[in-house]
Amino acid sequence: MRTHGYKVAAYARWFENTTRIDPKSLQYEFYDYGTERGRLELDNTFHCDRRAKAAARSC
């Protein structure tokens, strides 16, 4: 999901021949567009930005 303030994304592997994801494989990205490095998507701040987990739940 992308807003004017940030981008959040979730990635996962799928179990073979199913429509189910492997929850152990989940990876998240959060880029704060209020910073230059965030706008360039160089700093993934998912684990240290309080907004990230709430934003990921709304994806």
C-alpha positions as CSV (number, residue, x, y, z in Angstrom):
1,M,0.0,0.0,0.0
2,R,1.3,3.4,-0.9
3,T,0.3,6.8,0.5
4,H,1.8,10.2,0.3
5,G,3.6,9.6,3.6
6,Y,4.8,6.0,3.3
7,K,4.8,2.7,1.4
8,V,4.3,-0.7,3.2
9,A,4.5,-4.1,1.5
10,A,4.3,-7.7,2.5
11,Y,6.0,-10.6,0.8
12,A,5.6,-14.4,1.3
13,R,6.2,-17.7,-0.2
14,W,3.3,-19.9,-1.2
15,F,2.9,-23.5,-0.3
16,E,3.5,-25.5,-3.4
17,N,0.3,-26.2,-5.5
18,T,-1.9,-24.3,-3.0
19,T,-3.4,-20.9,-2.6
20,R,-2.0,-20.6,1.0
21,I,1.0,-18.6,2.0
22,D,3.6,-19.9,4.4
23,P,3.2,-17.6,7.4
24,K,6.8,-18.3,8.5
25,S,8.1,-16.7,5.3
26,L,6.4,-13.3,5.7
27,Q,8.7,-10.3,5.1
28,Y,7.7,-6.7,5.4
29,E,9.0,-3.4,4.1
30,F,8.1,0.1,5.3
31,Y,9.5,3.3,3.7
32,D,8.9,6.7,5.3
33,Y,8.5,9.1,2.5
34,G,9.1,12.0,4.9
35,T,12.8,11.2,4.6
36,E,15.0,11.3,1.5
37,R,16.2,7.8,2.0
38,G,12.7,6.6,2.5
39,R,11.6,8.2,-0.7
40,L,14.4,6.5,-2.5
41,E,13.3,3.2,-0.7
42,L,16.7,2.6,0.7
43,D,15.8,2.5,4.4
44,N,13.3,-0.2,5.3
45,T,12.1,0.9,8.8
46,F,9.4,-1.7,9.4
47,H,10.9,-2.9,12.7
48,C,11.5,0.5,14.2
49,D,8.6,2.8,12.9
50,R,5.4,2.7,15.1
51,R,3.2,3.3,12.1
52,A,4.5,0.2,10.2
53,K,2.6,-2.6,11.8
54,A,-0.7,-0.8,11.8
55,A,-0.2,0.0,8.1
56,A,0.7,-3.6,7.3
57,R,-2.5,-4.8,8.9
58,S,-4.5,-2.6,6.6
59,C,-3.0,-4.0,3.4
